[in-house]
Amino acid sequence: MSSRLAFNNVYSILCPEKLGNKLNSINTTERVRDIWCTLWPLREVWLKVGLEKLENHEGVAVKALLDSGVTGLFMNTTFAKEKGFKMEKLKKPLIVRNVDGMINVEGAITHQVKCNMFFQGHMERARMDMCNLGKMELILGMPWLAAYNPEID
């Protein structure tokens, strides 16, 4: 299956409550992902999407935050564990940086989830990085918006 979301390996995450103050001390040869923070969003846009586990085809309905300032797809680690998603360890951890350049206090992204995602009659295989999203379960960013250009009321 060819995926319109296959290019979602280079992206960032919206997470304003996780701004850290650790010193900028990582090796520049390491893979890095940034956190882009929208501190004063004008309007939050939430979508109901369906997720299907690949191993048993069990479906889960989820409320996802849509944010054009995020350049990736993210699933909350706690949510993934509670719902029984199979988490795959990344070959190399991805260091997370805040918009101010500091390393995020939550640490590196070490796992991802692959699942089928359903929205408005469309199905797509998606890869989502696992991280602490606070109360949010899922964040859909620019790769998803660019692939689908959804109609939002």
C-alpha positions as a Markdown table, in Angstrom:
| # | Residue | x | y | z |
|---|---|---|---|---|
| 1 | Met | 0.0 | 0.0 | 0.0 |
| 2 | Ser | 1.4 | 3.4 | -1.0 |
| 3 | Ser | 1.0 | 6.0 | 1.7 |
| 4 | Arg | 0.5 | 9.7 | 1.2 |
| 5 | Leu | 1.8 | 10.0 | 4.8 |
| 6 | Ala | 5.1 | 8.2 | 4.1 |
| 7 | Phe | 7.0 | 11.5 | 4.3 |
| 8 | Asn | 6.2 | 12.1 | 8.0 |
| 9 | Asn | 9.7 | 11.2 | 9.2 |
| 10 | Val | 10.8 | 14.8 | 9.6 |
| 11 | Tyr | 8.4 | 16.8 | 11.8 |
| 12 | Ser | 7.7 | 18.5 | 15.1 |
| 13 | Ile | 5.2 | 18.5 | 17.9 |
| 14 | Leu | 2.9 | 21.0 | 19.5 |
| 15 | Cys | 3.3 | 20.8 | 23.3 |
| 16 | Pro | 3.4 | 24.2 | 25.0 |
| 17 | Glu | 3.3 | 22.8 | 28.6 |
| 18 | Lys | 6.5 | 20.8 | 28.1 |
| 19 | Leu | 8.9 | 23.7 | 27.5 |
| 20 | Gly | 12.1 | 22.7 | 29.2 |
| 21 | Asn | 15.2 | 24.7 | 30.3 |
| 22 | Lys | 17.9 | 22.1 | 29.9 |
| 23 | Leu | 21.1 | 23.3 | 28.3 |
| 24 | Asn | 21.5 | 22.9 | 24.5 |
| 25 | Ser | 24.1 | 20.1 | 24.6 |
| 26 | Ile | 23.5 | 17.5 | 22.0 |
| 27 | Asn | 25.7 | 16.3 | 19.2 |
| 28 | Thr | 24.6 | 17.9 | 15.9 |
| 29 | Thr | 25.0 | 14.6 | 14.1 |
| 30 | Glu | 22.0 | 13.2 | 16.2 |
| 31 | Arg | 18.6 | 13.1 | 14.7 |
| 32 | Val | 16.5 | 15.9 | 16.2 |
| 33 | Arg | 12.8 | 16.8 | 16.2 |
| 34 | Asp | 11.5 | 20.2 | 17.3 |
| 35 | Ile | 8.5 | 21.2 | 19.4 |
| 36 | Trp | 6.7 | 24.1 | 17.8 |
| 37 | Cys | 4.6 | 25.9 | 20.4 |
| 38 | Thr | 1.4 | 27.7 | 19.6 |
| 39 | Leu | 1.0 | 29.5 | 22.9 |
| 40 | Trp | -2.1 | 31.4 | 22.1 |
| 41 | Pro | -4.2 | 29.4 | 19.6 |
| 42 | Leu | -7.0 | 31.4 | 18.1 |
| 43 | Arg | -9.2 | 28.3 | 17.8 |
| 44 | Glu | -8.7 | 24.6 | 18.6 |
| 45 | Val | -9.9 | 22.2 | 15.9 |
| 46 | Trp | -10.8 | 18.7 | 17.0 |
| 47 | Leu | -11.7 | 15.8 | 14.7 |
| 48 | Lys | -13.1 | 12.4 | 15.5 |
| 49 | Val | -11.0 | 9.8 | 13.7 |
| 50 | Gly | -10.9 | 6.0 | 13.8 |
| 51 | Leu | -7.7 | 4.0 | 14.5 |
| 52 | Glu | -7.3 | 0.3 | 13.7 |
| 53 | Lys | -4.7 | -1.9 | 15.2 |
| 54 | Leu | -2.8 | -3.7 | 12.5 |
| 55 | Glu | -2.3 | -6.9 | 14.5 |
| 56 | Asn | -6.0 | -7.7 | 15.4 |
| 57 | His | -8.0 | -5.1 | 13.4 |
| 58 | Glu | -9.6 | -3.8 | 16.6 |
| 59 | Gly | -10.9 | -0.3 | 16.1 |
| 60 | Val | -10.6 | 2.7 | 18.5 |
| 61 | Ala | -12.4 | 6.0 | 18.2 |
| 62 | Val | -10.3 | 9.0 | 19.2 |
| 63 | Lys | -10.5 | 12.8 | 19.4 |
| 64 | Ala | -7.5 | 14.3 | 17.5 |
| 65 | Leu | -6.2 | 17.8 | 17.7 |
| 66 | Leu | -5.6 | 19.3 | 14.3 |
| 67 | Asp | -2.8 | 21.8 | 14.2 |
| 68 | Ser | -1.1 | 23.3 | 11.1 |
| 69 | Gly | 1.9 | 24.3 | 13.2 |
| 70 | Val | 2.8 | 20.7 | 13.9 |
| 71 | Thr | 4.7 | 19.0 | 11.2 |
| 72 | Gly | 4.0 | 15.3 | 12.1 |
| 73 | Leu | 1.6 | 12.8 | 13.7 |
| 74 | Phe | 1.8 | 12.0 | 17.4 |
| 75 | Met | 0.0 | 9.6 | 19.7 |
| 76 | Asn | 0.0 | 9.9 | 23.5 |
| 77 | Thr | 2.1 | 7.1 | 25.0 |
| 78 | Thr | -0.4 | 6.6 | 27.9 |
| 79 | Phe | -3.3 | 6.4 | 25.5 |
| 80 | Ala | -1.4 | 3.8 | 23.3 |
| 81 | Lys | -0.7 | 1.6 | 26.3 |
| 82 | Glu | -4.2 | 1.8 | 27.7 |
| 83 | Lys | -5.7 | 0.9 | 24.3 |
| 84 | Gly | -3.2 | -1.9 | 23.6 |
| 85 | Phe | -1.4 | -0.5 | 20.5 |
| 86 | Lys | 1.7 | -2.3 | 19.5 |
| 87 | Met | 4.6 | 0.1 | 20.0 |
| 88 | Glu | 7.7 | -0.4 | 17.9 |
| 89 | Lys | 11.1 | 0.7 | 19.2 |
| 90 | Leu | 12.9 | 3.1 | 16.9 |
| 91 | Lys | 16.4 | 2.1 | 15.8 |
| 92 | Lys | 17.7 | 5.4 | 17.0 |
| 93 | Pro | 16.0 | 7.7 | 19.5 |
| 94 | Leu | 14.8 | 11.1 | 18.3 |
| 95 | Ile | 15.8 | 14.0 | 20.4 |
| 96 | Val | 13.0 | 16.5 | 21.0 |
| 97 | Arg | 13.7 | 20.2 | 21.1 |
| 98 | Asn | 11.4 | 23.0 | 22.1 |
| 99 | Val | 10.8 | 26.0 | 19.9 |
| 100 | Asp | 13.4 | 27.9 | 22.0 |
| 101 | Gly | 16.1 | 25.4 | 21.0 |
| 102 | Met | 16.3 | 23.7 | 24.4 |
| 103 | Ile | 16.0 | 19.9 | 24.8 |
| 104 | Asn | 12.5 | 18.9 | 25.9 |
| 105 | Val | 12.3 | 17.7 | 29.5 |
| 106 | Glu | 10.3 | 14.6 | 28.5 |
| 107 | Gly | 13.4 | 13.2 | 26.7 |
| 108 | Ala | 13.8 | 11.5 | 23.3 |
| 109 | Ile | 11.1 | 9.8 | 21.3 |
| 110 | Thr | 11.9 | 6.1 | 21.4 |
| 111 | His | 8.8 | 4.4 | 20.0 |
| 112 | Gln | 6.3 | 4.7 | 17.2 |
| 113 | Val | 2.9 | 3.1 | 16.4 |
| 114 | Lys | 1.7 | 2.0 | 13.0 |
| 115 | Cys | -2.0 | 1.8 | 12.5 |
| 116 | Asn | -4.8 | 2.4 | 10.0 |
| 117 | Met | -6.5 | 5.8 | 10.4 |
| 118 | Phe | -10.0 | 6.5 | 9.2 |
| 119 | Phe | -11.6 | 9.9 | 8.5 |
| 120 | Gln | -14.6 | 10.9 | 6.4 |
| 121 | Gly | -14.6 | 7.6 | 4.4 |
| 122 | His | -10.8 | 7.6 | 3.8 |
| 123 | Met | -8.4 | 5.1 | 5.2 |
| 124 | Glu | -4.6 | 5.6 | 5.4 |
| 125 | Arg | -1.7 | 3.7 | 7.0 |
| 126 | Ala | -0.1 | 6.0 | 9.5 |
| 127 | Arg | 3.1 | 6.1 | 11.6 |
| 128 | Met | 2.8 | 8.1 | 14.8 |
| 129 | Asp | 5.6 | 9.0 | 17.2 |
| 130 | Met | 4.9 | 8.2 | 20.8 |
| 131 | Cys | 5.3 | 10.9 | 23.4 |
| 132 | Asn | 3.6 | 12.5 | 26.4 |
| 133 | Leu | 0.8 | 14.8 | 25.0 |
| 134 | Gly | -0.8 | 15.6 | 28.4 |
| 135 | Lys | -4.6 | 15.3 | 28.0 |
| 136 | Met | -4.5 | 15.0 | 24.2 |
| 137 | Glu | -4.6 | 11.5 | 22.7 |
| 138 | Leu | -3.6 | 12.4 | 19.1 |
| 139 | Ile | -2.2 | 15.3 | 17.2 |
| 140 | Leu | -2.4 | 15.6 | 13.4 |
| 141 | Gly | -0.2 | 18.1 | 11.8 |
| 142 | Met | 0.9 | 19.3 | 8.4 |
| 143 | Pro | 1.7 | 15.9 | 6.8 |
| 144 | Trp | -1.9 | 14.9 | 7.4 |
| 145 | Leu | -3.4 | 18.2 | 6.3 |
| 146 | Ala | -1.3 | 18.2 | 3.1 |
| 147 | Ala | -2.4 | 14.7 | 2.3 |
| 148 | Tyr | -6.1 | 15.1 | 2.9 |
| 149 | Asn | -7.0 | 18.8 | 2.8 |
| 150 | Pro | -10.1 | 18.0 | 4.9 |
| 151 | Glu | -13.3 | 20.1 | 5.0 |
| 152 | Ile | -13.6 | 21.5 | 8.5 |
| 153 | Asp | -16.7 | 23.2 | 9.8 |
